Amino acid sequence: MNISQIIRAAKKYMPDLNEQKILDAYSFAEEAHKNQKRDDGSPYITHPLETCMILTNLQADEDMLITALLHDVPEDTGYSLKDVGGKFGKKVAFLVEGVTKLSRVYYKHNMADRQIESLKRLFLHSAKDLRIILVKLADRLHNMRTLGNIKNESKKLLIANETLEIYVPVANLLGIWEIKFEMEDLCFEHIYPTDYSRMNSLVEQSAIRNDHILKETLKIAKSAVKSRGINAEIYARKKNLYSIYKKMVRTGRQFKDIYDLIALRVIVNNVDECYLALGAIHQTFKPKPKRIKDYIAVPKVNGYRSIHTTVFGIDGVITEFQIRTKQMHLDDEYGIAAHYFYDYSKAKKQKIGEVFRKHADWAKKILDIQKEARTSNDFVDGMKFDIFQDRIFVFTPRGDVIDLPYGSNVVDFAYHIHSDIGDHLLSAEINGEPVTPTAQLKTGDTVKIEISDKVLGPKREWLQFAKTGLAKTRIKEFFKKQSTQKNYNAGLQLLGQELKLLGISELKKMSSKAENEFLKNFSVKSKRELVILIGNGDINVKNVIHTLYSHEELLGTPPAKGTQSSYQVEINIIFKDRVGFLRDIAMLFSNLGVNISQIKDLNADSNMQKRLSMTIEVNNLRHLDEALMAVSSVKDIVKVWKR
């Protein structure tokens, strides 16, 4: 890779590119990094060059390309941000500051704390200028491509996990699928190498086995669409390995049972031709019932548009077609960047205005999370749920559409409507059926809330169930108005409930030194202050337990390295017997991706109650928390706890 290749790539979409500015930025970066090497021994300048080339695929503007060349200069060389600003201007300096990987601030704690703080700074900068996050995605993608050169396995795993948890959802949020899918597969390769190798082998074998079918399907499909007078581009679409793997884990199906291993994409000129092409395909291949999804008529929450149809192809091989226009394809591959950069001068003001409106909404959410977060960990957790999580659409009884993060429940819905609705929530119905306030919502649900003046406020345990930052903030505000003693008593109660839920009889005893270090994690000076803050909602009781006990203490023997094997956890449930109870538990666990590996006994207890003991498989502590909280909200549950 050299600077001439980048300039040629950029000039294809940006004829008025100031070549000299790009060359000046390259020379500056080359001089700054001249004595530095990458982990594979190559000159460090190769990284900024590769990052820059990735951005030309997004048709990034001139300032972004200069930023990509300079993004590691202030952090890793003797040149400062002031030097960058003096030579290339304040705009470039601001972008470079936002993209810088790590802060120069000295941290007393571990590398994870430092990473979290730098992520916080990155997102706050991105709230002011979206281009920062796009440069950062390109930077991270190249680092993931070269991750195998790092010899430190724990560092390698840390980077891969951070990428999967933070940067992949960012790419998903912005709709930049090309980057998202590549990063996912690279993370998959390093986090679960055994599963990755097995999946890669299965896909390669399938490709060889179905190659003749694919070629014949392409030939027939092209002929069928052309017969309708449509000039379409049709080609095979490669499924990324991680998406196939996730589908297998989520559904419990084998590789051979996954529907769309032969997948074709049909690109046409306009929306009318999408439906004409759909008709041509359905007249040629028999469609599979209930496998047609029209995301043109009803787009996904992130704006994705296409028609998906699954058919019985040649020799009965299940084949999926995606049908879309050229503009839809551009939106799909490059997401928000497609409107931010592509054909900017020709774009309609309304479409550009919509892009910036969405960015403004995103920025406001980031700033709201920062305002409410007590620690940097809280900030990143808030980002993961309120910003990165997939969205759902639910309805009020009047038909108003409410947009919430996936995983939200009735409490989140109520506080989204108004804080008074949440504070006075008495009961709720989903699609006409009575449910608990902690019942999880899904797209299409109609939610009815009953309120009462007799209800004097939210329940404290809702803090453990509330998902959105808004709901948590409103509940905390209510309890902060109460007396210190009341919050202290409530904190003790919440702590006791959490310990019982996890099957712990009493808190772990600590030395004075260990206790001081423990309290420092929560920025408090005494155990009483900690308990008060648990009571008023400022500190999540689960974070306290997770800090005090290790994964092994709470979950037992860890799974084998290199696989996505799970922790085996035994739980007890006491419940009032009714028809359909076991079905409800099984469905709930299935929706959470929790496998029931064993049911040990189903004994009668006192007072017409039954006791059930089962072993479940969870991925981590957060997964266990979700499972226990979800079970606690099931109708007729009396008690649930981990053994």
N, C-alpha and C positions, 0 to 999 in steps of 0.2 A: 504494500500500500504506500502511495506517495501523494504529495500535495497536488500534483498535476491531475491525477485521477479524480480527486475530490472536486477540483475546479471544473473539470469537464462535466462531471455528473451534475454539479450545481447549475452550470450555465444552460443545461438542457431545459430547465424549468425557470431559470432566473437569468435571462439574457443580459440584464443590466448589472449583473454582479460586479462589485468592485474587486477585481482580482488582486490588486496591490494590497488592499486591506487584509485579504485572506493570506497572502504571502507574508505580509508583515507579522501577522499573528502566528503563523507557522514558524517563522524565523525566531520570534521571541520565545515561543514554547520550546523549540529545539535547543536554543541556547540555555534556557532555564533548566532543562532536563538532561543536558549533555553528558553528565557523569552518572546518570541513573540507568538501572536495568530493571526489566520485568523479571518475574520469577523463573521464566524459561531462558533467561539470559539475553533476550532481545532488547534493543534500545527502548527506553521508556516512551519515547515519542510515538511509537507504534500504537499505543493505547489511545491518545487523543485523536490520532488520524483515523483509527477504526471507529471511534465514537462519532466522529464527524461524518464518515461515510454512511453510517447507519441513519443519521439524520437527513442525509440527502434523499433517502428513500421516502422520508416523510415530507420532502420538499420544504425543509426548514428554511427560515429566512437568514439573511446575512449575519445578523447579530448572534443568532443561535450557533451558526457554524464557527464563528470566532470564539464564542463561549466554550464550545466543545474542545477547541484546540488549547484553550487556556485554563480549563476547569480545575486542573490539579496544580497549577503554578503557585498560588498563594499558600497552599497547604504543604507541598512537598519540596519547595525550592527556596532559595534565598530571596526571591522577589515577593513583594507584598501586594495586597489588594489595591493599595494606593498606587503602586507602580502600574498595575493593570489599568486602573481608571485614568491615570495620567496619559497613558499612551492610546487607549482604545475607547475612552469615554465612560460616563457614569452608568449608562444603560448596560453596557457589557460588564462593568464592575459589579453591578447589582445582580446580574444573572450568574456570574461566576461565584459570587458570595453565596448565593442560594444553592448552587450545585455542589459546593465544596463538601467532600465526603465526611470529614470529621472536624469538630471544633478544636481550636488550639487550647480551649479551656482545660485546666487540670482537674481530673475527677478523682475523688478519693476512693470511689468504689470500682467495680469491675468493668470490663470492656462492654458488657451488655448495657450498663447504665450510660456509658459514653455514646454508644450507638443510638440508644433511645433519645438522648438529648439532641443528637445531630439530626435524627429523623424529625423531631419536633420542629427544629429550626428550618429544616428543608420544607416542611409542609406550610409553615407560617409564611415563608417567602413565596411559596407557590400560590398562596392565597392572593398575593399581589400581582403575580405574573405567571400565567400557566406554562409559559415556555420553559421555566425552570424544571418542572417535573418531566417534560418531554426530553430535555437534555439528560436528566438524571436516569431516565429509563434507558436511553441509548448507552450511557456510561455503564449502567449495571448489566445490560445485555452483553456487552463485550467482556466485562469481568467474569460473567458466567460462562462465556464461551472458552475462556482461558483458565477456569477454576481448577482444572486438573493439574495445572502446573504448581499449585500450592502443595507443599509437602506436609504441612501441619493439618492433620485430619480434623481436629476439633474446630479449627478456624474455618476450614472448608465447609464443614457441616453448619456452622453458625451463619456463614454467608448464604448458603443455599436455603436454610430455613427462613432467614430474614427476607430473602427474595420471594419465597413462596407465600409468606404471610403478609408482606407489605407491597412489594413492587408488582407482583402478578395481579393482585386486586386493583392496584392503581391503573395498570394497563387495561384491565377489564372495565373499570369505571369509565375510562376515557374511550373505550371501544377500539383500542389498537390491538386487534387480535393477532396480527403477524408477530408482534413483539411478545404478547402474552403467551401464545402457544409455544414459541421457541424457549422462552424462559421456563415455562412449566416443565417441558421435557428435560431441560438441563438440570433443573432442581430435582426432578424425579430420578435422574441418573445418579446424582450424588447422595441423595437422602436415602433412597431405597435401591441400591445398585443391583441386588439380587432380583427383585421384582422387575426392575427396568430391563435387565438382560433377558429375563424370561419373556416379557411382553414384546421386546424388540424382535426376538426370535420368532414368536408367534405371528407377528405382523408380517415379517419378511417371508415366512412360509406361506402365509395366506396370499400375499401378493403374487408369489410364484405360481401358486395353485390356481388362482383366479385370473391370471394375466390374459388368457385367451378369451375369457368371459368378458373382462373389462373392455378389451379392444372391440369385440363384437357389439357390446352394449353401446359404446361410443358411436360406432358406425350406424347402428339402427336409430339411435336417438337423434343424431345429426340429420339423417334422412327424414325422420318423422317431423321434426321442427321445420326443416327447410320446405317441406311440402305445404306448410301453412303460410309460406311467403315470409318467413322470419329469418333474418340474417343474424344468427346467434353464434356465440363462442361457447363451445361445450368441451369440458376437459375433466379429468379425474381430480378429485379433491382428496388430499392426504389427511387422514385423521391423526391428530397428535396422540402420542402414546399415553400421556397422562390422562387425557379425557376418556380414553377407552378403559384404562385401569380404574379410574374413579367410578365409571359406570358399572363395571364388574363388581367392585366393592359395595357400591350403594345398592345394587339390585340383587346381588348374590348369584348372578348368572355366570355361566362359563363363557369363555372367549367365543366359542362357536355360536353362542346364542345371541351375541350382540348384533343388533339389526343392521347397522349401516357401515359394514366394513368395506363394501363397494359403494363409494359415494361420488356423485358427479355434480358439477356446477354448470348451470346454464345462465349465460349473461346475454341479456337482450337490450333493446334500445329504450323501451318505455313500459309503463305499467300494463297497458292493454296487451302487449306482447307477452308479458309474464303469464297472464291467464290463458292466452292462446297456446303458449308452449305447454302449460299444464294440461290442457285438453289433448294436445298431440301426444304427450307422454302417457296419459291415462288410456288413450285409444290404442296405444302400442303395447303397453305393459299393464297387467292387472294390478290396480291399486290395493294396498293392504288396508283393511278397514281400520278406522280411527287413527290413522297415521298421517293425516293431512293437517298441516299447521300453516295458517295464513297469517304471517307476521307483517304482511303489507296492510291488510285491513285492520289488524290489531297489532301494532308494533310492540316489541318488548319494552320494558321500562327504560333501558339504556338507549332506546332509539333504534335498535336493530330491526331491519326490514328484509324479508325474503319470504318465499313460499317453500315449505318443505313438504315433500311427499315421499312415502316409502312404497315401493312396488315389488311384486314378484317378478324378478328379472329372468334372464336366460337360465335354463335348467333349474328354475325355482329359487335362484340365489337372491336373497333380499338385497335390494339396491335402493339407495336414497338419492333423490335429486333435490338440489337447492336451486331455485329460480329467482333471479333478481335483475334489476337494471344495472347499467354501468355505474350510475351515481350511487346506488345502494351498495354495490361492490366496493366502491371507493370508500364509502362511509364505514363499511364492515372491516376493511383491511386497516384503515388508518384512523378511524374514529373521529374524535374532535379535531385532530390535526388536518383531516380532509377539508374541513370548513375554515380552519384557522389559516391554512396556507394555500391549498390548491385553488387555482383560478380566482384568487382573492379579488383581483381587479374587476372580474366579470360577475362576481357573486352578487346575488340580490341582497340589499341592505337588511331585509327582514331576516334572512337566513343567518347572516353574520351577527345580527342583533340577538338572535336566539342563542348562538354559541356563547356570546359574552354574558347573556342573562344566566345561562346555566353555570358559567364560571363564577359569576357573582354569587349565585346561590351556594355553590360549593365553598367559595371563600368565606361566606357568612357562617356556614356550619363549622368550618375549621376554627374561626375566631370565637364562636360560641363555646366550642369544646375547650379551647385554650382558657377561656375565662372561668369555666366551671371546674377544670381539672386541678386537683390538689398537688399531684406529682406528674413528672414526665411519663411515668408508666400509665397513669390514669388517662393522660392525653392520647397516647398511642392506642390504648384499649378503646377509647372513645372513637378514634379515627377508624379503627378496624370495624366497629359495629355501625356507627352512624354514617360513615362516608364510604367505606369499601364494600360493605355487605350488599348482596343483591337486594332488590326492592320487591315489594308486593303491593297490589292494589286491592283495597277492601272498600266496602260501601256502608254509608249510613242508611237508616230506613228510608230516607228521602231520596236516596240515589246519588248523594254526593260522594265523589271518589276521594279516598284518603290514601296517601303514599307513605308507606312505612318500610323500614328495613326488614329483610327476611328474618324470621325468628321472633318478631314482635308478638305481643299478646294483648289481651283485653285492657290491661292496665295502661300499656303504651298508647293504645287507641284512645282511651278515655282522656288522658292528659294531652294528647295531640289535639283533641277537640277544644278543651278548655281546662284550666287547672281546677275550677270549681266542679266540673264533671268528675274528674279524678278523685278529688278530696271527698266527694259525697257519693261515690260509687257504692250502690247497694247490691245490685245483681246484673247479670248480663245474659244475652242470648246470641248465639251464632246460628244464622239460617233457621231461626225459630226454635232452636234447642237450647235449654238452660245449660250454662257452662260456668266454671269458676273464673274469677278475675284473672287467673294466671294462664288460662287456656290459650294455646298458640293459634295465630291466625294464618290463613293462606289466601292467595289471590282468588278473588271472586266471592269471598265471604261477605255476608251482610251482618253487621253488628248492631245490636240494640242495647242501650245502656239504661238501666233504671237508677235514679238517684233519690236520695231522701235527706231531708234536713236533720233527721235523727242520727245520721252517720256524721260523726264529728271530725272525721279526718281519715287519712289512709292508714293501712296496717303497716307496721314496721317491717314485717317480713316481705312486703312488696318490694323493698329495696333489693332483695336477693333475686327477685323474679323480673323486675323492670329491666328492659333492654335498652331503650333509647335514652340518650342523654337528657332530653327534655323531661321525661317522666321521672328519672332519678333526681334531677335538680328540683322539681316541684315537690317531690316527697321530702327531700332533705330540708327545703325551705320551711315546710310545715313543722318538722320536728325540731329545727333549730330555735323555733320560738318557744319551745317548752323549757322547763327548768333544768338546771344542770343535774340535779339529783334524779329527776325522772329519766333523763337521757342515760345516766350512769346505770340505773336499774335496768333500763331497756337494753343497754349494751351487754350487761351480764347475761341477760336472758337470751339474746341473740347468739352470744358466744357459747352458752350452754347448749342451745339447740343445734348449733353447727357441730359441736363435739359429739353429741349423741348421734347425729346423722351419719358421721364418719366412724362411729363405733369406738370413740375415744372416751375413756372414763374420766380422765382429768388432764389438765394442761401439763405439758412437759416442764420439768424443773430445769432451771438454768442457773449457771454461776452469775455473779454480779457483772462480770465483764461481758458475758454472752448476752445477758439481759439488756445492758446498755447498748450494745451493738444492734440488738433486735429492735429496741425502741427508736434508735436513730433511723432505721429504715422507714419509719412512719413520721419522722420529725416531731416526736413527742418526748417529754422529759420523765413521764411516770406512767405506770400501768393504769392508774385511775384516769389520766388524760386520754390514754388510748381507748379505754372502755367507753368514756363519754363520747368520743368521736365516732366510735362504732354505733352508739345509740342514736346520735343525731344524723348518721348517714354519711359523714365525711370520709370515713374509712370503711371499706368493705370487709366484713368479717372473714370472708373466704380468703382474701389476700393475707390476713393475719395468720390463718391456719397454714396456708401454703408457704409462708415465710418461715414459720416455726418448725414445720415437719418437711422432710424430704419426700420426693416421689416414691422412693422405695418404702418409706415408713407408711405412706398412705395407700399405695397401690400394690406393694409386694414386688416380686421378681420382675425386672424389666424384660421386655421382649427382645428377641435376637436382633443383633445389629444387621443392617442392610435389608431388612424386610419391614413391612407395615404390620407386623404381628401385634397383638393387643395384650394389654394387662388383663389377667383373669381376676375378677372381683366378685366376692360373694355378698349378696344383699338379702335382707329379710323384709318381708312386707306383711303387715297385719291389716286385714280389710273386712268389710261387711260383704258377705257373699251375695252375688247376684248373677243373673244370666249375662254373659258377654264380658265379664270382668277380665278374664285371661286374654280374650281377643283384643280388648282395649290396651292392655299392657304390651302385648306383642306388637300391635300396630304402632304404638307410641315409640317403642324401642327401634322398630324398623325405620321410622321416619327420622330418627336421630342417628342412624347408622350404628346402632348398638346391637350386637349379636347375643342371643341367649344360648349359651353353650350347654347348660345343664339346669334342670329343675329337680331339686333334691327331695323335697317333701311338701305336702299340702295337707297340713294338720288342722283339725278343728281346735279353736281356742275357746275362751269363755265368752259369754254374752253374744252368742250367735255370730262370732267372728271366726275367721280362718287365718292361718299363718302359712305363708309361702316363702320358701328359701330357694334362691336361684343364683347361678353363676353367670355373670355378664362379661362381655369383652369391651373394654374402652381403650381409647388411644392415649389419653393423658388425663391429668387432674381436671382440666376444664371440661373434658368429655364426661367424666364421672359426675361432676357438679351438675351438668345439664341433665344427665340421666336421673339423678336423685331428685332434683327440683321438679322435673317433668312428672315423675311418678307421684311425687307428693301432691300434685294438683289433680290427679285422677279422681273421679267421683268414687266415693265410698272407701277411700284410703283412710285408715286410722293412724298408721305409723309406718315409717320406712327408715331403715338404717343399714349401714355397711357393717358386716361382721368383722 
